[in-house]
Amino acid sequence: MSLESDLTNAFIDGYHVAGKEVGYWGCRFLQAVRKNGGLATAKRMLLPRNAGQRKGLDALLEANRPELTVEAIILQPKFLSLFTKQKLQLQGSASANMAKQ
């Protein structure tokens, strides 16, 4: 299995855990991952998001489950090589902005 496939599977696994344990079923997220793959979905989600697009992220953070977020998954050492430093810096800026809100 490739690293990209592993990322896709990690997102799908996280989706199921979030649904079962937090009660948040991010159906559009799952659709995007299945259609585009985990890597393409992650890169799109690292761009700045509006409040409606942050619904899942906010739900996971409010449930004190940050480890289930896209941001936490891509920062796992296993997946870091899939992302450029620029993308990871965007993620870091987004995380800093989340903390301020």
N, C-alpha and C positions, 0 to 999 in steps of 0.2 A: 504494500500500500504506500502511496506517496504522502509526502508531508501535507500537500494541499488536501488530499482525501482525509487525512487525520484531522485537519482543521475543520473541515466540513462535518465530520463525525462528532467532533468536540462541541460544535455549535448545536447540532441536533440533540446530542445528549443533554446539553445545558438547557435546551428548550423543554425537554421532558421533565427534568428536575425542577425547573422554574414552575412549570405547570402543576406538577404534583405537590411540591412543597410550599410554593408561594401563592399558587392560584392564578398565576399570570401565564396565559397561553398566547404567545406572540405569533399568531397565525401568519401574518404578513412576513414576519421575519423568517419563519420556517419556509414559506413559499419562495422567498428570495434565495435562501440558502440552497434549497433543492433545485431551483431553476438556474441560478448563476454560480453556485458553488460558494464555499465558505470564504475563499480569498477575495473574490470580487465583491461579495456582500460586505465583508469587513472593511475593505478599502472605501466603499461608498459610505459606510456608517461612521468612518473616522472623520468625515467632513463635518463642518458645523451643522447642528440640527436645531430645528425649531421645537417648541414645546410638544406639539403633537407627535413629532418623530422621536421624542425622548420618552414617550410613555412607558415603554418596557424598561428602559434604563432607570427611570424614576421609581417604578414599581419594585425593581430588584433592590435598589438602594434603600427605599423605605422599609423593605422587609429585612434589611441588614444582611443581604446576600450579594455583596459586590463581586464575589468570586464567580458568579454566574454571568456577569456582563461580558459583552464582546470585548471590551477594553481589557478586562482581566485575563480572558482566554488568550488573546493575541500576545500579551506580555509574558506568557509562560515561555521559559527559555527554549523550549522545543520549537516554538513558532516564530521566534524573533527574526530568523533569517528570511522569512517571507516578506518582510516589510522594510521599506527604506527608512533611514533615519528621519527624513522629512515627515513621513506618515506617522512615525512614532512620536515626533515632536508635536504634530497636530493633536494626537491623542492626549499627550501630556497637557497641552493647553486646554483641551476640552475638559480634562479631569480637574484642572485647577479652577476653571470656570464653574464646574458643577459644585465644587466645594464652597464657592462663594455664595451660591444661591440657596 
